[in-house]
C-alpha cells in the first residue's frame, strides 16, 4: 500500500465504525498527525454527506509572506527551517481563506496568537475553556474520534508507545471515557520517528489506541524559531527573577518575556555580582518571598508547557530539585535526608505538552537513560490543579511555587487581559493561565506572577498597557496577585483598591501616570492629595536603556540570548524590514531614504534578498529601501 492508501484506509475504517458524523478531537500544538488529519479533511470535502467537526487548539502553521520583500526574506528561511515537504494543515489554509465547506466545523479553544483576528468563522466557533475542562467539554460535545502523533520505543527492554508531546488532554479524555463505556470513541495514533520518547504517565501500551499507524510521510517536527529579546523584555525578566525562591517550583510560558526571565535566572546563577548590580534596589517583596542569591537546592518545573527555558535552566544547574511520588520520600528530599541511593532518581520536571526549537527536540532525544525518567509528561488534570486525591503530595512537591505567565494589559484595580480584545475578538485563549493563577491562591507559599510590558506600539500609536478599565477580562480582580513590568514589581494580593492603584502607578510608564491617576481620583479610588514618589516619576525607557548599557559588558544582553535560527545577515535584515514595515505609510520619508541609500555597502544582504542585480525599477527601489533600512539600524 502507498502512504496515502494507508491513510485512506484508516479514514474508511472510521466512517464504517462511527458513521458519517465525525466529532474529532486533536491535540493542542505539536501532537497533530498532519498527514492523517489532512486525509480526513479531504474526504469530508469530497463528500458533503459527511459531517466533520474538528475540535482542537493551537493549529500550528508556517507563516505566509505578505509583501514581495517579506517573501524574498521568508521563503528561503522557511524552506531551510521547516523543509520543503512540511505538510501544512489544509483546514488552517481553508480557514484563513474562509473557504471551509458547510459540512465541516472547526472549533479551537486556543488560537495561534493573533492569527484569527477578524476571521468570522474562527471567532464564532472559538470555545472558551480552561485547559483542565477541555476533556470534559469534548465528551459533552460528543467526541467520537481522537488522533495524535506518538513515539515508539523501548523501556527496560519492553516495547511501548509514548504520548510524548501531548498527554495533556488525551490522558484526561481516556479516563473520562472509561467512566462511560457506552460512549464510543475511536483513538488513533500515528508514529513520528523524530518525536522524543517521553516518560511519566505519557508511556502507554499498544492497547491504549484502537489503531496505531506507522509514519507515512517524511517531514520534520514543527519547531519554533528563536525570537529576539528587547531591553524592555530584559528588565521585565530581571524583576520577575528576583521573586523566584531557591528550593522552589517554577511554571513559565513561552515568548520573549519568558526567555528574558530564564536569561536573568541564569545570570543570577552564573554571574551573581553583575546580577545584583542590575537589581540593586529590589522590591521589598524579594526579602519576603524571593532571593538574589544563586540557587543551591535548585528548582522543580511543574508547568503545563515544557519548553526551551527549562532545558536552559537544567543545563545551568538550576532545574535540579527532585520530587518523588511518595509523601515520606518527598519530605526527606525537602529536608535533606534523602538516602544517597535515591539521589538523582527523582523527577525535576513535570509537563503536560511540549513545543520548542529544534535544539530543544534534540535535547529531549539525546537524554540519557538515567536522565529521561526525570522529565515526565502527564495530563493537565494533574499539572494544572490540585484536585485528584493527592493534594498534600502535590502541595509538597510544588512548594514555593512561582507560576509566571504573561498578559497584554492590567487594569488599575488588578484585573488582567491576556487573551482577547474589547470587542471580544479572541487573540489566543485562556489556556491554563486561570488554572495556575487560582492554584497559586490555594497554596500558602505559592504566588502568581503576571508579566507585561508597560507600553505597546510607538510614536503616535504609543499606548499604556496599564489601563483604568477594559471591557474584556481573563483574570478577575479578586485573583490579583503580583504584576511585573520593566519598571518593577506591584504586589496586589490582599491589597485594597487604593493600594492596588498606587502599586500599579509605580510600575506604569511615566508618560501615562498622570492620566491614570486622574481617572482613579475621579472615581474615588485614590485620595485627592495623592502624589507619586519622585523615584517613580522617572519610569522612562531611556533610563532603563542607560542602566542596562552600563552592565551589558561581555555581551550579557544580546538580542538573541539563546542563539538565533537566522544567520547574522538575516538578523540584520529582520530588524531592517521590521523598521520599513513600520514606516509603510510615510511614503515621502521612504522616498528620501531610498535616494540617500548606498546599496553597494550592503551587497551580502541584498544578495540574500535576491536584489543584488535589480532587473526593474521596482527591484531597484526595493534594493535602495532595504539598503537604507540596514543603514538606519546599524
Rosetta blueprint (number, residue, H / E / L):
1 X L
2 X L
3 X H
4 X H
5 X H
6 X H
7 X H
8 X H
9 X H
10 X H
11 X H
12 X H
13 X H
14 X H
15 X H
16 X H
17 X H
18 X H
19 X L
20 X L
21 X E
22 X E
23 X E
24 X E
25 X E
26 X E
27 X E
28 X E
29 X H
30 X H
31 X H
32 X L
33 X L
34 X H
35 X H
36 X H
37 X H
38 X H
39 X H
40 X H
41 X H
42 X H
43 X H
44 X H
45 X H
46 X H
47 X L
48 X L
49 X L
50 X L
51 X E
52 X E
53 X E
54 X E
55 X E
56 X E
57 X E
58 X L
59 X L
60 X L
61 X L
62 X L
63 X L
64 X L
65 X L
66 X L
67 X L
68 X H
69 X H
70 X H
71 X H
72 X H
73 X H
74 X H
75 X H
76 X H
77 X H
78 X H
79 X H
80 X H
81 X H
82 X H
83 X L
84 X L
85 X L
86 X L
87 X L
88 X L
89 X L
90 X H
91 X H
92 X H
93 X H
94 X H
95 X H
96 X H
97 X H
98 X L
99 X L
100 X L
101 X L
102 X L
103 X L
104 X E
105 X E
106 X E
107 X E
108 X E
109 X L
110 X L
111 X L
112 X L
113 X L
114 X L
115 X L
116 X L
117 X L
118 X L
119 X L
120 X H
121 X H
122 X H
123 X H
124 X H
125 X L
126 X L
127 X L
128 X L
129 X L
130 X L
131 X H
132 X H
133 X H
134 X H
135 X H
136 X H
137 X H
138 X H
139 X H
140 X H
141 X L
142 X L
143 X L
144 X L
145 X E
146 X E
147 X E
148 X E
149 X E
150 X E
151 X E
152 X E
153 X E
154 X E
155 X E
156 X L
157 X L
158 X E
159 X E
160 X E
161 X E
162 X E
163 X L
164 X L
165 X L
166 X E
167 X L
168 X L
169 X L
170 X H
171 X H
172 X H
173 X H
174 X H
175 X H
176 X H
177 X H
178 X H
179 X L
180 X L
181 X L
182 X L
183 X L
184 X L
185 X L
186 X E
187 X E
188 X E
189 X E
190 X E
191 X E
192 X L
193 X L
194 X L
195 X L
196 X L
197 X L
198 X L
199 X E
200 X E
201 X L
202 X L
203 X E
204 X E
205 X L
206 X H
207 X H
208 X H
209 X L
210 X L
211 X E
212 X E
213 X E
214 X L
215 X L
216 X L
217 X L
218 X L
219 X L
220 X L
221 X L
222 X L
223 X L
224 X L
225 X L
226 X L
227 X L
228 X L
229 X L
230 X L
231 X H
232 X H
233 X H
234 X H
235 X H
236 X H
237 X H
238 X H
239 X H
240 X H
241 X H
242 X L
243 X L
244 X L
245 X L
246 X L
247 X L
248 X L
249 X E
250 X E
251 X E
252 X E
253 X L
254 X L
255 X L
256 X H
257 X H
258 X H
259 X H
260 X H
261 X H
262 X H
263 X H
264 X H
265 X H
266 X H
267 X H
268 X H
269 X H
270 X H
271 X L
272 X H
273 X H
274 X H
275 X H
276 X H
277 X H
278 X H
279 X L
280 X L
281 X L
282 X L
283 X L
284 X L
285 X H
286 X H
287 X H
288 X H
289 X H
290 X L
291 X L
292 X L
293 X L
294 X L
295 X L
296 X L
297 X L
298 X L
299 X E
300 X E
301 X E
302 X E
303 X E
304 X E
305 X E
306 X E
307 X L
308 X H
309 X H
310 X H
311 X H
312 X H
313 X H
314 X H
315 X H
316 X L
317 X L
318 X L
319 X E
320 X L
321 X L
322 X L
323 X E
324 X L
325 X L
326 X L
327 X H
328 X H
329 X H
330 X H
331 X H
332 X H
333 X H
334 X H
335 X L
336 X L
337 X L
338 X L
339 X L
340 X H
341 X H
342 X H
343 X L
344 X L
345 X L
346 X L
347 X E
348 X L
349 X E
350 X E
351 X E
352 X E
353 X E
354 X E
355 X L
356 X L
357 X L
358 X H
359 X H
360 X H
361 X H
362 X H
363 X H
364 X H
365 X H
366 X L
367 X L
368 X L
369 X H
370 X H
371 X H
372 X H
373 X L
374 X L
375 X E
376 X E
377 X E
378 X L
379 X L
380 X H
381 X H
382 X H
383 X H
384 X L
385 X L
386 X L
387 X L
388 X L
389 X L
390 X L
391 X H
392 X H
393 X H
394 X H
395 X H
396 X H
397 X H
398 X L
399 X L
400 X L
401 X E
402 X E
403 X E
404 X E
405 X E
406 X E
407 X L
408 X L
409 X E
410 X E
411 X E
412 X L
413 X L
414 X L
415 X L
416 X E
417 X E
418 X L
419 X L
420 X E
421 X L
422 X L
423 X L
424 X L
425 X L
426 X E
427 X L
428 X L
429 X L
430 X L
431 X L
432 X L
433 X H
434 X H
435 X H
436 X H
437 X H
438 X H
439 X H
440 X H
441 X H
442 X H
443 X L
444 X L
445 X L
446 X L
447 X E
448 X E
449 X E
450 X E
451 X E
452 X L
453 X L
454 X L
455 X E
456 X E
457 X L
458 X L
459 X H
460 X H
461 X H
462 X L
463 X E
464 X E
465 X L
466 X E
467 X E
468 X L
469 X L
470 X L
471 X L
472 X L
473 X L
474 X L
475 X E
476 X L
477 X H
478 X H
479 X H
480 X L
481 X L
482 X E
483 X E
484 X E
485 X E
486 X L
487 X L
488 X E
489 X E
490 X E
491 X E
492 X L
493 X L
494 X L
495 X L
496 X L
497 X H
498 X H
499 X H
500 X H
501 X H
502 X H
503 X H
504 X H
505 X H
506 X L
507 X L
508 X L
509 X L
510 X H
511 X H
512 X H
513 X H
514 X H
515 X H
516 X H
517 X H
518 X H
519 X H
520 X H
521 X H
522 X H
523 X L
524 X L
525 X L
526 X L
527 X L
528 X L
529 X L
530 X L
531 X L
532 X L
533 X L
534 X H
535 X H
536 X H
537 X H
538 X H
539 X L
540 X L
541 X H
542 X H
543 X H
544 X H
545 X H
546 X H
547 X H
548 X H
549 X H
550 X H
551 X L
552 X L
553 X H
554 X H
555 X H
556 X L
557 X L
558 X L
559 X L
560 X L
561 X L
562 X L
563 X L
564 X L
565 X L
566 X L
567 X L
568 X H
569 X H
570 X H
571 X H
572 X H
573 X H
574 X H
575 X H
576 X H
577 X H
578 X H
579 X H
580 X H
581 X H
582 X H
583 X L
584 X L
585 X L
586 X L
587 X H
588 X H
589 X H
590 X H
591 X H
592 X H
593 X H
594 X H
595 X H
596 X H
597 X L
598 X L
599 X H
600 X H
601 X H
602 X H
603 X H
604 X H
605 X H
606 X H
607 X H
608 X H
609 X L
610 X L
611 X L
612 X L
613 X L
614 X L
615 X L
616 X L
617 X H
618 X H
619 X H
620 X H
621 X H
622 X H
623 X H
624 X H
625 X H
626 X H
627 X H
628 X H
629 X H
630 X H
631 X H
632 X H
633 X L
634 X L
